[in-house]
């Protein structure tokens, strides 16, 4: 690792991850963003930004705005399932599994990392 990457910044962490997984053009992580750096006004704004990037990369056929709605709906559904099973939190893999079931342009689901955490 280069000295410039040892700073612990979000940018250097992302650069290191890109070297590890260069095949992925879009990365979605479940992290506490204010611990790193928040560049969007509200946490849910990331869904529109992710939809915009996914659309540009050809990963989704729906509009970025529709993707944002699908993503928020998928999280609500995944949380409801988790809560019905006695869990107080939902995993990112469960959210994206729900998103793949509900998004009309689910062809992008083949691009979701198989390394998504499940525990």
N, C-alpha and C positions, 0 to 999 in steps of 0.2 A: 504494500500500500504506500502511495506517495505521501510525503509530509503534508501536502495541501489537502489530502483527503482525510487526514486525522483530526480535522477541526470539529467533527461531530455535527456539521451542518446538514440540513435536509438535502441541500444540493449535492454534497459529497456522498451522502448515503444513496441518493438516487443514481448517481453516476456509478457507484459500485454495484448497485443492483442491475443496472443496464448491462454491465459487463458480464454478470452472472446469467442473466436471462435475456440475451439480445433479440430473441425471436418475438418477444412481446412488444407491441407498439403502444399498448395502453395498459396501465397498471392501476388497480384499485386496491387500496389497503384500508383496513379498519384500524385507525390509530387516533389517538387524542391529538388532534391537529394543533391546538394552541400550545402544546408542549414543543412543537417544532416551529411552525410559522404559518399563520393563517393569511392567505392572500385574497380570500373571498369574504364578503360581509357576513353571510350567514352559513352555518354548516351545510344546510340543504342546497346551497348554491352549487356545490360540487357536482350534484347530479346533472344539472344543465351543462356544466363545463365538461363532464365526462361524456354526456350525450353528444355534445358538439364534436369532441375529439373522436369518439367512436363512429359517428356519421362520416366525418372526414376520412377516417381510415377504412371505410366501407364495412365496418363491423355490424352496423344496424341499418335497417331500411326505413325505420320510422324517424320522425323529426327529433331533434335534440330535446325539444320541449316535451314531446310525448314520452321519450325515454325517461326524462326526469320524473314524470308522473308514474310511469310503470315501476321505476326504481323505488319511489316512495311507497307505492302500493305494495310492492313485493316485501318491503321491510315491515310494513304494518301486518301483512298476512303471516310472515315468518315469526314475528313477535307474538302474534295471537296463538300460533301453534306451539311455540316454546312455552308460553304462559300456561296453556292448557295441559302441558306435560309437567308443570311445576317448576319450570326454569324461569329465572328473572332476567335473563339476557339471551340474545340471539347471536349465532355465529355468522360471520360474513358469508361463509359457504352456504348456509341455509337461506340467506337472503338472495344470493345469486341463483340458487337452485329454484327458488320460487320465481325469480325474474325470468329464468329460462322457460318456465312453464307458462307464464302469463304474457310475455312480450310477443306480439305478432311477428316480429322480425327475429325470431329466436335463432336464426342461422349464426348469429354472432356467438352463441354459447359454445361453439366448438373452439373458440379462441380463449375461453376462460382457463386459467392455469389449473392443471391437475394437482398442483401443490397447495391448493387452498386449504387453510387450516380447518380441521373438523373437530378439534377438541380444545 
